[in-house]
Amino acid sequence: MKKYLPILLTIALSGGLAYSQNNPAPTPSPRPTRTAQVQQRPSASFDLAEYGVAFHADPRLIVMMAALEAAGFDPTPSGREPSAFRAQVRNDLAGLDRDLRNRLRSFYERNKLPPPALAADQAARYVSLALALGPLPTLEAPERSDELPAGLLDVLDFAPLCASFIVAPG
């Protein structure tokens, strides 16, 4: 069944496209002022596990993003308030060792991508690094090599700071 799924999806989508091209949408007519009831279809259950897909929180990534938050990474658009979760993380980081926070911030600022880089561009290199690190609590960094992605190589020296972040007082 799994090998036929892409074929079935392709056929279903192309059939719908052909129908919509052969049957153009009717011209809208003036509607009465009453509101019409929209019928809801019952939702079908869709379990990704049936297709061999599972999502898990990776502790390395959580630690990396918290360390980035302490370093000054802020994806919140200007003029908007941070999410409740981000505000809680910031509150939790308030007591972080000042020296470590300064080292994290200094590294992040030195290695920040120039404009027009977006917050996602800034974070992507650190996400790659998080997934390349060894398990907690050591977060051992991979050896520097040409096989590592360039973006990851740019921030590889953040790994020891991230490991220090785990054991930092505060």
N, CA, C and O of each residue as an XYZ file, in Angstrom:
680
protein
N       0.832     -1.194      0.000
C       0.000      0.000      0.000
C       0.869      1.248      0.000
O       0.562      2.223     -0.685
N       1.973      1.217      0.782
C       2.804      2.411      0.894
C       3.405      2.809     -0.438
O       3.543      3.998     -0.726
N       3.772      1.808     -1.273
C       4.399      2.165     -2.540
C       3.398      2.731     -3.542
O       3.789      3.384     -4.509
N       2.110      2.484     -3.316
C       1.088      3.002     -4.213
C       0.565      4.366     -3.798
O      -0.120      5.027     -4.579
N       0.876      4.799     -2.577
C       0.363      6.069     -2.072
C       0.731      7.251     -2.967
O      -0.156      8.035     -3.305
N       2.013      7.422     -3.374
C       2.331      8.564     -4.253
C       1.577      8.527     -5.575
O       1.178      9.571     -6.092
N       1.379      7.335     -6.124
C       0.661      7.212     -7.392
C      -0.802      7.606     -7.199
O      -1.365      8.339     -8.013
N      -1.418      7.116     -6.118
C      -2.816      7.448     -5.849
C      -3.000      8.938     -5.619
O      -3.968      9.525     -6.102
N      -2.072      9.561     -4.879
C      -2.158     11.006     -4.651
C      -2.040     11.779     -5.954
O      -2.770     12.746     -6.169
N      -1.126     11.361     -6.830
C      -0.939     12.027     -8.113
C      -2.202     11.934     -8.960
O      -2.628     12.917     -9.567
N      -2.795     10.746     -8.995
C      -4.018     10.555     -9.785
C      -5.152     11.404     -9.213
O      -5.894     12.045     -9.958
N      -5.282     11.404     -7.885
C      -6.367     12.174     -7.265
C      -6.205     13.665     -7.525
O      -7.175     14.355     -7.840
N      -4.988     14.156     -7.394
C      -4.755     15.582     -7.615
C      -4.944     15.965     -9.074
O      -5.530     17.008     -9.363
N      -4.458     15.140    -10.006
C      -4.603     15.490    -11.415
C      -6.064     15.375    -11.852
O      -6.514     16.128    -12.716
N      -6.805     14.434    -11.258
C      -8.227     14.318    -11.582
C      -8.988     15.548    -11.128
O      -9.855     16.046    -11.846
N      -8.671     16.035     -9.949
C      -9.315     17.248     -9.439
C      -8.968     18.453    -10.270
O      -9.814     19.318    -10.496
N      -7.714     18.527    -10.737
C      -7.273     19.635    -11.579
C      -7.996     19.597    -12.915
O      -8.448     20.630    -13.409
N      -8.109     18.401    -13.508
C      -8.798     18.282    -14.788
C     -10.266     18.671    -14.645
O     -10.817     19.344    -15.517
N     -10.900     18.256    -13.554
C     -12.297     18.606    -13.337
C     -12.461     20.113    -13.226
O     -13.384     20.682    -13.809
N     -11.573     20.765    -12.481
C     -11.719     22.207    -12.297
C     -11.442     22.968    -13.586
O     -11.986     24.055    -13.782
N     -10.604     22.422    -14.473
C     -10.328     23.099    -15.735
C     -11.479     22.919    -16.720
O     -11.764     23.817    -17.513
N     -12.140     21.763    -16.674
C     -13.253     21.499    -17.585
C     -14.563     22.090    -17.096
O     -15.480     22.295    -17.891
N     -14.665     22.363    -15.827
C     -15.886     22.903    -15.251
C     -15.561     24.190    -14.517
O     -15.363     24.177    -13.302
N     -15.503     25.296    -15.237
C     -15.162     26.544    -14.565
C     -16.180     26.884    -13.485
O     -17.346     26.496    -13.552
N     -15.712     27.604    -12.511
C     -16.578     28.005    -11.396
C     -17.696     28.894    -11.913
O     -17.467     29.758    -12.759
N     -18.901     28.684    -11.407
C     -20.026     29.524    -11.856
C     -19.832     30.961    -11.401
O     -19.176     31.243    -10.399
N     -20.426     31.854    -12.174
C     -20.364     33.269    -11.830
C     -21.189     33.487    -10.577
O     -22.347     33.073    -10.512
N     -20.604     34.131     -9.584
C     -21.369     34.323     -8.351
C     -22.584     35.204     -8.592
O     -22.514     36.209     -9.301
N     -23.684     34.814     -7.998
C     -24.904     35.610     -8.104
C     -25.140     36.288     -6.768
O     -24.622     35.849     -5.741
N     -25.919     37.352     -6.781
C     -26.184     38.027     -5.512
C     -26.805     37.055     -4.526
O     -27.688     36.274     -4.882
N     -26.348     37.104     -3.305
C     -26.837     36.184     -2.287
C     -27.805     36.910     -1.366
O     -27.708     38.119     -1.154
N     -28.727     36.149     -0.832
C     -29.631     36.755      0.139
C     -28.842     37.162      1.383
O     -27.733     36.676      1.609
N     -29.399     38.024      2.156
C     -28.710     38.536      3.331
C     -28.630     37.518      4.457
O     -27.894     37.730      5.421
N     -29.368     36.422      4.359
C     -29.295     35.390      5.395
C     -27.934     34.701      5.304
O     -27.323     34.628      4.238
N     -27.490     34.211      6.425
C     -26.232     33.459      6.423
C     -26.540     31.998      6.172
O     -27.448     31.432      6.781
N     -25.800     31.404      5.297
C     -26.001     30.005      4.955
C     -25.227     29.126      5.933
O     -24.163     29.502      6.424
N     -25.777     27.966      6.200
C     -25.103     27.009      7.069
C     -24.094     26.221      6.236
O     -24.423     25.693      5.174
N     -22.874     26.151      6.731
C     -21.839     25.386      6.058
C     -21.806     24.013      6.686
O     -21.695     23.871      7.904
N     -21.906     23.002      5.840
C     -21.879     21.644      6.353
C     -20.434     21.235      6.610
O     -19.559     21.441      5.769
N     -20.198     20.662      7.766
C     -18.874     20.194      8.137
C     -18.791     18.690      7.880
O     -19.679     17.928      8.263
N     -17.713     18.284      7.230
C     -17.471     16.866      7.055
C     -16.753     16.338      8.288
O     -15.934     17.045      8.875
N     -17.041     15.128      8.680
C     -16.293     14.582      9.808
C     -14.817     14.453      9.425
O     -14.487     14.043      8.312
N     -13.943     14.807     10.355
C     -12.510     14.761     10.037
C     -12.034     13.317     10.050
O     -12.417     12.514     10.900
N     -11.198     13.026      9.092
C     -10.620     11.688      8.994
C      -9.321     11.663      9.789
O      -8.545     12.619      9.767
N      -9.103     10.589     10.471
C      -7.885     10.440     11.258
C      -6.723     10.136     10.314
O      -6.835      9.328      9.392
N      -5.622     10.804     10.575
C      -4.433     10.606      9.744
C      -3.262     10.368     10.685
O      -2.825     11.288     11.377
N      -2.759      9.162     10.715
C      -1.688      8.798     11.629
C      -0.386      8.631     10.851
O      -0.233      7.695     10.066
N       0.554      9.559     11.081
C       1.832      9.500     10.379
C       2.625      8.248     10.715
O       3.447      7.805      9.914
N       2.392      7.677     11.882
C       3.109      6.468     12.281
C       2.832      5.321     11.313
O       3.673      4.439     11.136
N       1.658      5.331     10.687
C       1.342      4.299      9.699
C       2.282      4.364      8.495
O       2.421      3.390      7.755
N       2.924      5.515      8.306
C       3.828      5.702      7.178
C       5.285      5.725      7.621
O       6.171      6.096      6.851
N       5.525      5.326      8.865
C       6.892      5.265      9.364
C       7.458      6.613      9.764
O       8.677      6.768      9.834
N       6.599      7.602     10.030
C       7.052      8.935     10.409
C       6.736      9.166     11.881
O       5.615      8.930     12.331
N       7.739      9.631     12.628
C       7.541      9.947     14.038
C       8.301     11.223     14.363
O       9.360     11.487     13.794
N       7.757     12.009     15.276
C       8.404     13.241     15.706
C       8.781     13.093     17.181
O       7.985     12.628     17.998
N      10.001     13.493     17.500
C      10.481     13.435     18.873
C      11.214     14.730     19.180
O      11.894     15.292     18.321
N      11.071     15.193     20.404
C      11.828     16.363     20.843
C      13.271     15.917     21.076
O      13.506     14.909     21.743
N      14.223     16.648     20.540
C      15.627     16.312     20.720
C      16.196     17.225     21.797
O      16.235     18.442     21.610
N      16.639     16.666     22.919
C      17.150     17.506     24.008
C      18.316     18.399     23.577
O      18.477     19.500     24.104
N      19.121     17.941     22.635
C      20.244     18.760     22.165
C      19.736     20.036     21.513
O      20.312     21.108     21.698
N      18.672     19.919     20.762
C      18.105     21.080     20.082
C      17.471     22.044     21.084
O      17.581     23.261     20.935
N      16.815     21.503     22.092
C      16.197     22.351     23.114
C      17.269     23.145     23.855
O      17.110     24.345     24.083
N      18.365     22.473     24.233
C      19.461     23.151     24.932
C      20.092     24.207     24.023
O      20.386     25.316     24.470
N      20.298     23.867     22.758
C      20.907     24.807     21.813
C      20.055     26.067     21.670
O      20.584     27.178     21.697
N      18.750     25.901     21.519
C      17.890     27.062     21.325
C      17.802     27.910     22.597
O      17.689     29.133     22.514
N      17.853     27.276     23.769
C      17.867     28.042     25.020
C      19.181     28.812     25.140
O      19.188     29.960     25.582
N      20.291     28.186     24.750
C      21.590     28.876     24.782
C      21.590     30.044     23.800
O      22.138     31.106     24.097
N      20.982     29.853     22.638
C      20.880     30.947     21.661
C      20.036     32.095     22.207
O      20.346     33.267     21.994
N      18.975     31.742     22.907
C      18.131     32.768     23.532
C      18.960     33.583     24.519
O      18.870     34.810     24.555
N      19.766     32.891     25.319
C      20.636     33.581     26.281
C      21.679     34.435     25.562
O      22.132     35.449     26.095
N      22.056     34.024     24.353
C      23.062     34.751     23.578
C      22.492     35.999     22.906
O      23.247     36.832     22.405
N      21.170     36.132     22.894
C      20.577     37.316     22.290
C      19.805     37.063     21.008
O      19.308     38.008     20.396
N      19.694     35.824     20.591
C      18.900     35.505     19.406
C      17.451     35.855     19.690
O      16.879     35.415     20.687
N      16.863     36.646     18.810
C      15.483     37.081     19.010
C      14.748     37.120     17.673
O      14.883     38.083     16.918
N      13.968     36.072     17.376
C      13.242     36.044     16.107
C      11.916     36.803     16.131
O      11.205     36.834     15.127
N      11.581     37.410     17.258
C      10.318     38.135     17.361
C      10.369     39.384     16.482
O      11.263     40.213     16.648
N       9.421     39.534     15.547
C       9.408     40.726     14.695
C       9.302     42.000     15.538
O       8.667     42.004     16.593
N       9.921     43.062     15.070
C       9.886     44.315     15.824
C       8.451     44.803     15.959
O       7.646     44.695     15.034
N       8.160     45.336     17.125
C       6.819     45.825     17.400
C       5.863     44.758     17.896
O       4.710     45.066     18.197
N       6.310     43.505     17.992
C       5.444     42.424     18.472
C       5.992     41.889     19.781
O       7.190     41.972     20.049
N       5.130     41.357     20.565
C       5.512     40.762     21.842
C       5.976     39.325     21.614
O       5.453     38.632     20.742
N       6.960     38.878     22.400
C       7.362     37.473     22.271
C       6.237     36.555     22.737
O       5.362     36.969     23.497
N       6.266     35.321     22.282
C       5.248     34.353     22.701
C       5.366     34.125     24.205
O       6.387     34.443     24.813
N       4.317     33.575     24.792
C       4.324     33.289     26.225
C       5.446     32.304     26.563
O       6.083     32.420     27.610
N       5.682     31.347     25.686
C       6.749     30.375     25.925
C       8.117     31.061     25.929
O       8.932     30.824     26.820
N       8.362     31.910     24.928
C       9.646     32.617     24.851
C       9.832     33.521     26.067
O      10.936     33.612     26.605
N       8.783     34.177     26.498
C       8.865     35.031     27.686
C       9.221     34.199     28.919
O       9.990     34.645     29.771
N       8.657     32.985     29.014
C       8.970     32.098     30.140
C      10.433     31.647     30.086
O      11.106     31.596     31.115
N      10.920     31.322     28.898
C      12.328     30.926     28.754
C      13.221     32.084     29.181
O      14.196     31.879     29.904
N      12.902     33.289     28.746
C      13.704     34.454     29.136
C      13.682     34.650     30.652
O      14.702     34.976     31.259
N      12.530     34.451     31.246
C      12.415     34.564     32.690
C      13.283     33.506     33.381
O      13.960     33.795     34.368
N      13.253     32.282     32.853
C      14.054     31.197     33.418
C      15.549     31.461     33.276
O      16.340     31.004     34.101
N      15.939     32.189     32.242
C      17.357     32.466     31.999
C      17.856     33.710     32.734
O      19.036     34.048     32.638
N      16.990     34.382     33.452
C      17.360     35.636     34.110
C      18.525     35.463     35.083
O      19.333     36.379     35.242
N      18.624     34.312     35.731
C      19.684     34.096     36.716
C      20.928     33.439     36.162
O      21.790     33.012     36.930
N      21.046     33.347     34.852
C      22.210     32.696     34.237
C      23.493     33.446     34.585
O      23.509     34.674     34.660
N      24.560     32.689     34.796
C      25.868     33.271     35.087
C      26.193     34.376     34.081
O      26.149     34.155     32.871
N      26.516     35.551     34.585
C      26.739     36.724     33.733
C      27.920     36.519     32.777
O      27.853     36.925     31.617
N      29.000     35.891     33.259
C      30.173     35.656     32.409
C      29.822     34.743     31.235
O      30.205     35.009     30.096
N      29.090     33.667     31.524
C      28.684     32.758     30.455
C      27.759     33.459     29.475
O      27.909     33.299     28.263
N      26.811     34.227     29.974
C      25.902     34.963     29.086
C      26.694     35.898     28.167
O      26.394     36.000     26.978
N      27.701     36.575     28.715
C      28.530     37.473     27.895
C      29.315     36.717     26.841
O      29.452     37.195     25.715
N      29.836     35.537     27.186
C      30.572     34.733     26.195
C      29.636     34.220     25.106
O      29.994     34.221     23.929
N      28.447     33.785     25.490
C      27.451     33.347     24.502
C      27.085     34.496     23.567
O      27.061     34.336     22.347
N      26.802     35.642     24.152
C      26.402     36.819     23.371
C      27.521     37.276     22.445
O      27.278     37.608     21.285
N      28.760     37.293     22.964
C      29.908     37.711     22.170
C      30.090     36.794     20.955
O      30.302     37.272     19.840
N      30.007     35.481     21.173
C      30.137     34.541     20.057
C      29.033     34.769     19.033
O      29.296     34.852     17.834
N      27.799     34.869     19.512
C      26.663     35.035     18.612
C      26.802     36.316     17.784
O      26.574     36.294     16.574
N      27.167     37.415     18.412
C      27.310     38.690     17.703
C      28.449     38.641     16.679
O      28.315     39.178     15.579
N      29.564     38.004     17.033
C      30.705     37.894     16.104
C      30.363     37.048     14.884
O      30.896     37.276     13.798
N      29.483     36.078     15.059
C      29.171     35.129     13.989
C      27.800     35.343     13.369
O      27.300     34.477     12.651
N      27.198     36.475     13.640
C      25.883     36.796     13.092
C      25.987     36.997     11.580
O      26.927     37.623     11.090
N      25.023     36.466     10.861
C      24.985     36.665      9.417
C      24.573     38.102      9.112
O      23.726     38.664      9.806
N      25.162     38.696      8.085
C      24.790     40.079      7.746
C      23.413     40.129      7.085
O      22.929     39.125      6.562
N      22.785     41.312      7.114
C      21.503     41.473      6.408
C      21.700     41.160      4.932
O      22.773     41.438      4.396
N      20.754     40.621      4.290
C      19.337     40.465      4.600
C      19.000     39.121      5.251
O      17.879     38.641      5.085
N      19.914     38.505      5.974
C      19.644     37.222      6.625
C      18.465     37.347      7.585
O      18.341     38.325      8.322
N      17.620     36.351      7.556
C      16.445     36.308      8.426
C      16.771     35.531      9.697
O      17.822     34.897      9.791
N      15.875     35.581     10.663
C      16.067     34.839     11.912
C      16.222     33.346     11.622
O      17.011     32.667     12.279
N      15.482     32.838     10.652
C      15.589     31.416     10.301
C      16.980     31.095      9.767
O      17.516     30.022     10.045
N      17.569     32.010      9.005
C      18.928     31.811      8.496
C      19.928     31.778      9.649
O      20.853     30.966      9.661
N      19.730     32.672     10.615
C      20.618     32.711     11.783
C      20.523     31.391     12.546
O      21.541     30.814     12.926
N      19.306     30.922     12.766
C      19.091     29.732     13.585
C      19.496     28.445     12.879
O      19.902     27.489     13.540
N      19.396     28.397     11.569
C      19.632     27.147     10.832
C      21.009     26.560     11.106
O      21.142     25.344     11.248
N      22.022     27.391     11.182
C      23.376     26.889     11.427
C      23.484     26.255     12.808
O      24.163     25.243     12.981
N      22.815     26.851     13.790
C      22.857     26.338     15.151
C      22.017     25.065     15.292
O      22.357     24.182     16.079
N      20.933     24.971     14.540
C      20.138     23.748     14.526
C      20.974     22.610     13.960
O      20.966     21.506     14.504
N      21.694     22.865     12.874
C      22.577     21.848     12.299
C      23.623     21.417     13.318
O      23.913     20.229     13.461
N      24.183     22.388     14.020
C      25.182     22.071     15.040
C      24.567     21.214     16.140
O      25.166     20.222     16.555
N      23.392     21.578     16.614
C      22.740     20.812     17.680
C      22.571     19.356     17.289
O      22.796     18.458     18.100
N      22.178     19.124     16.055
C      21.939     17.751     15.602
C      23.228     16.990     15.326
O      23.206     15.767     15.184
N      24.351     17.698     15.248
C      25.650     17.050     15.036
C      26.366     16.766     16.355
O      27.341     16.015     16.382
N      25.887     17.360     17.445
C      26.527     17.182     18.751
C      26.247     15.795     19.318
O      25.279     15.130     18.951
N      27.135     15.383     20.231
C      26.925     14.131     20.947
C      25.798     14.292     21.951
O      25.230     15.375     22.085
N      25.475     13.218     22.656
C      24.352     13.263     23.599
C      24.651     14.114     24.826
O      25.802     14.431     25.124
N      23.576     14.474     25.530
C      23.699     15.196     26.788
C      24.379     14.284     27.805
O      24.219     13.068     27.693
N      25.087     14.756     28.735
C      25.309     16.147     29.090
C      26.557     16.747     28.452
O      26.797     17.945     28.596
N      27.361     15.941     27.748
C      28.640     16.465     27.247
C      28.503     17.285     25.983
O      29.276     18.218     25.765
N      27.537     16.957     25.148
C      27.356     17.638     23.863
C      28.675     17.742     23.106
O      29.052     18.815     22.634
N      29.356     16.637     23.000
C      30.659     16.612     22.327
C      30.507     17.013     20.862
O      29.660     16.487     20.140
N      31.339     17.946     20.448
C      31.273     18.457     19.074
C      31.950     17.474     18.121
O      32.895     16.784     18.504
N      31.470     17.412     16.891
C      32.148     16.565     15.905
C      33.503     17.165     15.553
O      33.728     18.363     15.721
N      34.392     16.325     15.069
C      35.697     16.832     14.645
C      35.510     17.710     13.421
O      34.668     17.442     12.564
N      36.311     18.762     13.358
C      36.266     19.680     12.220
C      36.720     18.929     10.980
O      37.802     18.342     10.967
N      35.903     18.945      9.946
C      36.264     18.284      8.685
C      35.542     18.958      7.531
O      34.587     19.711      7.720
N      36.023     18.666      6.332
C      35.400     19.230      5.132
C      34.037     18.603      4.851
O      33.280     19.107      4.020
N      33.724     17.512      5.536
C      32.444     16.846      5.313
C      31.293     17.530      6.052
O      30.124     17.274      5.762
N      31.626     18.395      7.000
C      30.581     19.127      7.726
C      30.088     20.295      6.873
O      30.872     20.898      6.139
N      28.808     20.617      6.962
C      28.284     21.760      6.202
C      28.979     23.052      6.606
O      29.355     23.227      7.765
N      29.146     23.947      5.652
C      29.855     25.212      5.894
C      29.199     26.021      7.006
O      29.904     26.568      7.854
N      27.893     26.113      7.029
C      27.206     26.874      8.062
C      27.489     26.319      9.445
O      27.684     27.075     10.396
N      27.513     25.010      9.557
C      27.821     24.377     10.829
C      29.260     24.677     11.230
O      29.538     24.957     12.396
N      30.166     24.619     10.274
C      31.579     24.915     10.566
C      31.748     26.332     11.101
O      32.615     26.582     11.938
N      30.922     27.260     10.622
C      31.008     28.657     11.071
C      30.702     28.801     12.557
O      31.214     29.714     13.206
N      29.875     27.915     13.105
C      29.458     28.041     14.503
C      29.893     26.851     15.367
O      29.403     26.689     16.485
N      30.799     26.030     14.863
C      31.238     24.829     15.583
C      31.791     25.158     16.968
O      31.619     24.376     17.902
N      32.452     26.303     17.109
C      33.033     26.667     18.396
C      31.990     27.124     19.421
O      32.339     27.463     20.552
N      30.731     27.134     19.034
C      29.657     27.423     19.984
C      29.362     26.189     20.846
O      28.758     26.310     21.912
N      29.786     25.001     20.387
C      29.492     23.749     21.091
C      29.998     23.747     22.533
O      29.234     23.381     23.427
N      31.253     24.140     22.807
C      31.690     24.134     24.205
C      30.909     25.127     25.069
O      30.674     24.875     26.251
N      30.512     26.244     24.483
C      29.711     27.221     25.227
C      28.335     26.603     25.564
O      27.804     26.792     26.658
N      27.798     25.887     24.624
C      26.495     25.242     24.824
C      26.608     24.182     25.911
O      25.712     24.048     26.744
N      27.708     23.428     25.908
C      27.926     22.417     26.953
C      28.074     23.101     28.312
O      27.575     22.584     29.311
N      28.736     24.233     28.369
C      28.864     24.992     29.618
C      27.512     25.506     30.073
O      27.252     25.614     31.271
N      26.662     25.819     29.129
C      25.316     26.322     29.423
C      24.521     25.306     30.239
O      23.734     25.687     31.106
N      24.721     24.011     29.968
C      23.978     22.962     30.663
C      24.324     22.941     32.152
O      23.445     22.765     32.996
N      25.593     23.121     32.464
C      26.028     22.989     33.862
C      26.172     24.349     34.553
O      26.586     24.411     35.711
N      25.837     25.423     33.862
C      26.002     26.770     34.432
C      25.081     26.967     35.625
O      23.930     26.529     35.611
N      25.592     27.626     36.655
C      24.705     27.933     37.785
C      23.666     28.961     37.372
O      23.905     29.788     36.492
N      22.527     28.898     38.010
C      21.497     29.901     37.741
C      20.280     29.361     37.179
O      19.340     30.108     36.910
